[in-house]
Amino acid sequence: MAYKTILVSCDTAPTSDKRIETAAELARNTGAHLVGLFLRSNVVLPAYLEAGISPDLITLQEKRGKDMAAKGKTAFEAICNRAGISGEWREAQGDVYDLAAMNARYADLTIVGQYDNKLADPDIIPDLPETLALRAGGPVLVLPHIGVRGPLLGGHAMVGWNAGREATRAVNDALPFLQAAKQVTVLAVNPRAGARGHGEDPGADIALFLARHGVKVTASHTVAREDDPAEVLLSRMADLNIDLLVMGAYGHSRLRELVIGGVTRKILSSMTAPVLMSH
């Protein structure tokens, strides 16, 4: 398996250009085509405000959105040119979550930025990583807003393993990263034994599976009943200087309501290294 099409979310966040640069470097290293996606919501006003709002204001809002997209396109194309890669710019307006999920389904990998709730920017799409992880149908790589400190390829990766369907999907989707890693650590937190859990030796079976794919892997498990799994994963990532975490995204989408698991939400809010998730 190889990533041939990579989709990167582009927006007005201060980290957008760095996100594109990271995506472009990955595309260059993997020989992938890079697609930049800029999404804009429709200007929707409550009915009781429409009568008092000048049409000129709506026109100005539309123009502002187009200007931001044009600025993003210029930055995207310049980064692709410097990287010497094949690039494609897309803009879409409407329901941003539906549009993001639709575009992500035609990419091998989607790259988005961690949502920074300290930014008071209405143009940044909240909950985009969570939504795409549950709805895209493929792997979503979330980059921390503090920046990427280590290598995406060739570094130390960790697999948060719970022997579930979502974690299995994430491991398979992440194989290009895991095969390129210098070291991969599989960590099971509070594993359950038996056929419905991890088997006799937690982590051993997935480690053997990865080793057959040429992955340099070690497996371990820990019992920390007083801590939730997210805290354990985050702590071990810091201790081992992990460059990439691979894990399943847990939750479901119920109409317009996003219901996401507590571990997934905690990781996405507190992550300090890139996280690859699949559902």
GULUM-28474 format. One line per field, with one value per residue (C-alpha): x, y, z; residue in one letter. Coordinates in steps of 0.25 Angstrom, whole numbers. Last residue first. Example, Ala and Ser with C-alpha at 12.3 -4.5 7.8 and 13.67 -1.06 7.14 Angstrom:
GULUM-28474
x <- c(55  49) $
y <- c(-4  -18) $
z <- c(29  31) $
r <- c(s  a) $
***
This chain:
GULUM-28474
x <- c(-51  -36  -27  -13  -8  3  11  7  -7  -16  -29  -29  -24  -35  -46  -41  -41  -55  -61  -68  -83  -84  -99  -103  -110  -104  -89  -81  -70  -56  -44  -34  -20  -6  3  14  28  28  39  38  34  25  18  17  10  0  -3  -5  -14  -23  -24  -31  -23  -25  -26  -12  -9  2  5  17  20  33  33  43  32  35  21  23  27  14  6  15  14  -1  -1  8  1  -6  0  -12  -22  -24  -39  -51  -43  -38  -30  -34  -23  -22  -14  -8  5  11  25  30  44  52  39  37  29  20  17  14  6  -3  -16  -14  -11  -23  -33  -28  -30  -44  -48  -43  -30  -28  -15  -9  2  14  24  38  44  46  34  26  39  40  35  22  16  9  -5  -3  -4  -16  -14  -28  -28  -40  -55  -57  -68  -62  -48  -54  -63  -53  -42  -52  -58  -57  -56  -47  -54  -60  -46  -45  -32  -31  -39  -28  -34  -23  -19  -24  -17  -25  -19  -22  -31  -45  -53  -46  -54  -67  -64  -59  -71  -81  -74  -73  -88  -87  -75  -64  -50  -40  -25  -17  -2  8  21  34  34  36  25  16  19  16  3  -2  2  -5  -17  -18  -18  -29  -37  -36  -41  -52  -57  -55  -63  -75  -75  -75  -87  -94  -91  -96  -109  -111  -116  -129  -138  -129  -128  -141  -139  -125  -114  -106  -94  -90  -78  -65  -56  -41  -36  -22  -19  -5  -1  7  22  24  35  29  15  21  28  16  7  17  18  3  2  13  4  -8  -2  -7  -21  -28  -31  -25  -29  -19  -23  -12  -13  -4  -1  5  0) $
y <- c(18  23  32  37  46  56  60  69  63  69  72  61  51  55  54  40  35  40  34  43  46  56  61  65  52  43  41  31  29  23  27  16  19  22  32  39  45  38  44  32  38  48  38  29  41  43  28  27  39  34  21  26  25  18  5  6  -8  -7  -14  -16  -19  -16  -14  -12  -13  -22  -25  -39  -31  -23  -36  -41  -29  -30  -44  -40  -28  -35  -49  -59  -53  -38  -37  -45  -58  -56  -45  -31  -21  -9  -1  -8  -1  -5  2  5  8  14  17  15  2  9  21  13  3  14  10  -4  0  9  -1  -11  0  3  -12  -14  -21  -9  -4  10  9  17  23  26  33  30  37  47  53  61  74  76  89  95  93  78  71  61  50  45  30  26  25  40  40  37  42  54  59  58  65  76  78  93  99  112  123  128  131  133  125  119  107  102  91  81  83  73  63  53  41  31  42  41  39  52  60  55  57  71  75  69  76  89  90  100  106  98  101  92  93  82  79  70  72  80  84  99  98  91  102  113  107  105  120  126  117  121  136  133  126  137  147  138  138  153  155  147  155  168  163  159  173  180  172  181  174  178  169  158  158  152  141  137  139  129  132  119  112  113  101  101  88  86  73  67  56  46  41  37  46  58  56  55  68  75  71  77  89  90  89  100  109  106  108  123  118  124  110  99  84  75  63  53  44  33  28  14  0) $
z <- c(49  46  53  51  62  60  73  85  87  98  91  81  91  101  90  85  99  102  90  80  78  67  66  52  49  59  56  64  73  74  66  65  68  62  70  62  67  80  90  98  112  105  97  109  117  105  104  119  120  108  115  127  140  153  147  141  135  124  112  103  88  80  65  54  43  31  28  35  47  47  48  59  67  65  71  83  87  99  101  104  94  93  96  91  90  104  112  113  112  122  113  101  95  82  80  66  63  51  44  29  31  41  33  20  29  35  28  33  47  47  43  53  64  59  59  73  79  88  82  83  73  75  64  66  54  39  33  41  46  59  64  57  61  74  66  66  53  51  41  36  31  22  23  24  34  48  46  38  49  60  52  47  61  60  46  46  39  53  58  73  74  88  84  75  66  62  48  36  27  19  14  2  -4  -11  2  8  -2  2  17  15  7  18  29  22  18  7  -1  -8  -12  -18  -22  -28  -26  -33  -26  -27  -13  -16  -26  -16  -6  -16  -21  -6  -2  -15  -12  2  -2  -12  -2  8  -3  -7  8  9  -4  2  15  7  -1  12  17  4  5  18  30  37  30  31  46  50  40  46  36  28  20  14  20  13  11  5  1  -4  -12  -12  -22  -16  -18  -4  0  -8  -3  11  9  3  15  24  16  15  31  32  23  31  45  46  44  31  25  17  19  13  4  0  -13  -16  -2  -3  0) $
r <- c(h  s  m  l  v  p  a  t  m  s  s  l  i  k  r  t  v  g  g  i  v  l  e  r  l  r  s  h  g  y  a  g  m  v  l  l  d  i  n  l  d  a  m  r  s  l  l  v  e  a  p  d  d  e  r  a  v  t  h  s  a  t  v  k  v  g  h  r  a  l  f  l  a  i  d  a  g  p  d  e  g  h  g  r  a  g  a  r  p  n  v  a  l  v  t  v  q  k  a  a  q  l  f  p  l  a  d  n  v  a  r  t  a  e  r  g  a  n  w  g  v  m  a  h  g  g  l  l  p  g  r  v  g  i  h  p  l  v  l  v  p  g  g  a  r  l  a  l  t  e  p  l  d  p  i  i  d  p  d  a  l  k  n  d  y  q  g  v  i  t  l  d  a  y  r  a  n  m  a  a  l  d  y  v  d  g  q  a  e  r  w  e  g  s  i  g  a  r  n  c  i  a  e  f  a  t  k  g  k  a  a  m  d  k  g  r  k  e  q  l  t  i  l  d  p  s  i  g  a  e  l  y  a  p  l  v  v  n  s  r  l  f  l  g  v  l  h  a  g  t  n  r  a  l  e  a  a  t  e  i  r  k  d  s  t  p  a  t  d  c  s  v  l  i  t  k  y  a  m) $
***
